[in-house]
Amino acid sequence: MNRIDQIFADLRNTFGGGGKALMPYLTAGDPDIVTTGRLIDAAAEAGAAVCEIGFPFSDPIADGPVIEASMTLALQQGLKVEQVLGMAAAARKRHPRLGMMAMLSYSIVYRWGLQRFMAKVKAAGFDGLILPDLPLEEAPAAAQAIKDQGLVLSMLIAPTSDDDRAARIAGQCSGFVYVLSRAGITGERAELPPQLSQRIEHLRRITKLPLAVGFGVSTAEHVRQVTAAADAAIVGSAVMRRVAEHRSQGPDRVVEDVRKFLSELVKGLERRA
């Protein structure tokens, strides 16, 4: 069984079926690749179930200003895909039970070659990929190559997706489905859409896969709201903003602040007896 499948299966058997997951996002290479590894350690220590590792790309997809700036910094420092894979492989040895998802543009996969890249990702210890810009028409071939490596694929369902498109996207996913809380780009928001819970319940009639919600989730209360209906809460911009705020103070301060923040977010996980 893939580690992501195992994590959600275990959660279903926790707290009377009410165990939920926190999935923090980290841009690889911000502030540097060594510190990214330490941030993965901090996430695991704080209680995150899965880490999403963003592979920097020069033309970010749906990323707001915080993550876009984070990726730009990493690329300006000359970060290479091979460094991200090496960092992940080291983190996997330290955290054999932590879920790790590679989040990246499909253009990176395409340049490497589908089969070759999947083998590299598998060898590095990733459990699967999140491909936000994978064309639905090309998804079956990618999904099969990912499945052949024992990995999972998560694609994004937006609020603007009608039932037919949502079902087609979910049909190509494995592990979990990435649900956008709102349309637009990533970034912190004061409030989540009031209709989010209804959307989650509607999507459960379309797919049996776990549902993870991202875009705008940035506080423990948001995590509580999201996981009251969904299986996991994804937090990205709020994490990377804290990285940006403390870069000048050194990696120790960055890691400690992110650890404290994620520990607070974990308190928002819905646990029902």
N, C-alpha and C positions, 0 to 999 in steps of 0.2 A: 504493500500500500504506500502511495506517495505520502510524504511527511505532512503536506497540507491537508490531505484527506484524513490522516490520522489525528491531526490537531483538532479538526472540527468534529470528528467522531468522538474524541475524548471529551470535548466540550459538551456535546449532546448528552453525555453520561455524567455531567457535573452539575451540581445544584439543581437536581431534578429536571435536567434538560435545559436549564437556563444559563449555562456557562457561556460567556461571550469573549470575544477577542479584541485586543488593541493591536492595530497595525501601524506603527510609525513609518514614515518615509524619510530616507536619508539620501542626499545627493552625494554620490561617491566623489571624493576629492576635495570636499569643502569641510574644513579649511585645508586639509591635506589628506592623502589616502591613509596614512597611519592613524590619524585621528578618526577617520570614518570607521576603521576597525574598532577603535575604542568606544565609539558611539554605539556600535552594534552590541558591544559588551554591556554598555549602560542600559540599552533597551531591554536586553535579556534580564539584567538584574532588576529592572523596574517592574517586570512582569508582562512585557509585550509577548504575544504569541508568535507573531510574524513580523519580519522587517522587510520593507520594500526598499531596494537599493536602486536609486536612479542612475543610469548611465548618462553622463552629460552629453548633450547634443546641441549643435550650433543653431538649430531652429526648433526651440521647444514647442511641444504640442499641448495646447490648452493650459500652459503653465503661467501663473501670475508672476508679478514682478519679483517676489522673494525667491522663488525657485529658479526663475530665469536668471537672476543675478548670481545665484549659487552655481548654476551650471556654467555660466560665463567665466566665473572665477576659476573653476576647476579646469576648464579648457585653456584658459590663459596660462595656467601653470603647467600645461603640456600633458595633462592626464591622458593615458592610453587605456583602451579596453583591456589589454593584457594586465595592467596594474589592478583594475577593478576585479578581474577574475582571480588574481593572486591574493588580493586582500580577502575576497569571499572564501577562498579555499582555507586560508588560515583561520578565519572566523568560524567556519564549519567545524574545524577540529576542536575549537574551544566550546562550541555550543551545538552538540549533536542533536538536540531536540528542538531548537529554534527554527521556525519556518523562515525561509529566505526566498523572496521573489525578485527577479530582475525586471526593472521597469525601464523600457527603452523604446526608441523609435524602430520601427520595422526596417527602416533604411539601413541601420547598422547591421541587422541580421542579414539583409539582402546582400550587402557588400561582402560580408564574410562568406556567404553561402549558407543556405538553410541547414543542411545536414551538419556541416562543419561547426557552425556556431552552436547548434543544439548540443553537440558532443562536448564542446568546450564549457558550456554553461553547466551541463551535468557533472563534468569532471571537477568543476569549481565548487560543487556542493549546493548550487541553487536548486530549489524545488520546482520552479516554474518561471514563467514569464508573464508580464503584463505588457501588452502591445496596444497602446492607445490609438495608433494610427494604422493598424492593420486593416486593409480593405476587406470588407465582408466577402467579396468575391474570391479573394486569395486565402481566406481563413482556413478552408478545409485542408489545403496542402500543408500549411503551417501547423495546424492542429494535429495532423497525422505525424509530422516529423517530431513534434513535441511529445506526443504520446509514445512514439517509438523509443524515446529516450527515458520514458517513465516520468516525464515532467508534466506539469499542468499549465494550462493557458487560461488567462483571465482577460476578458475584453470589457469595454465600457458600455454601459447602457445609460443614455441621457434621458432627461425628462421629456425631451422632444421626440423620443423614439416611440412609434406606435406599436401596438401589440405584435403585429407581424414581424417588424424589424427586431423588436426586443426578443421574440422567440427565436429568431434566426441567430442573433448574437449569442444568446444563452446556449443555443444548441451547439455552438462551437467551443464553448467554455468547458473547463474542468477545474476541479478544486474549489473555486468560488467565482461569483460574478461581481464585478466592480460596478457599483451603482453610483452615479453622480447625483448628489443631493440637489443640484441645480445646474442649469445650463451656464455656459461661459467658461471662465478660466479659474484656476485654483486661487486660493487666498482666504484669509481669515474673514469671518463674518460675525456680526453680533448675534444674529438669530438664524436658525435653520428654517427652511420652508415649512409652513404649517401643515401642508398636505403630504409630508414625507412618509409618515407612518402608513397612510392609505396607499401610497405608491408601493411601499414595500409589501404590504399585504396583497396587492394586486399582482406584483411580480412573482409572489409565491405560487400563484395559480399558473404561472408560465413556466417556471423552472423549480426543480427540487434541490438545486445546488445552494450552498450557503450564500448569503448576500452580504457584501461588505460595502459600506457607504463612505464616500469621501467627497472632498470639495466643500470647504467651509467649516469643517469640524475642527474646533480649536480649544475647547474647554472641557472640563470634567462633566459639566452639565450637558454639553453637546453630546459627549460620549454616552451619557445616561439616556438621553433622548433617542439617539440613534439605535443603541442596543436594546431598547425596549421593544423594537420591532425587528431590527436586522441582527445578523450574526456577528458582525465586526464593525469597528469604527476605524477609519483611516485618517491619520493626521499627518499633514505634510508641511504646509507653509508655516504653521505655528511652531513646528520644531526647527525648521531651517531659519526662521527669524531669530530664534534664540542663538543659533550658531553664529549668525551674522552680527548680532549685538555684542558678542564676546570674543570675536576673532582676535581683536587687538590685545586682549588680556591673556592670550595663550591657550593651548589645548586643554590644560587641566581645568580651567574655568569653563570652557565650552562644554566639556564632558560632564562636569558636575551640574551645571545648570540644566542641561538636557535630561540628565538622570532625574533630577528633582521634578522637572516638568512632567516627564512621563510617569513618574510615581504618582503624581497628582491625577493625571488622566486615568490611570488604572483604577483609581477609587470610583470613577464614574461608571465602571462596567456594571451592567445590570446582572445581579445574581438573585435568582428567585429560588426559594426552597420548595 
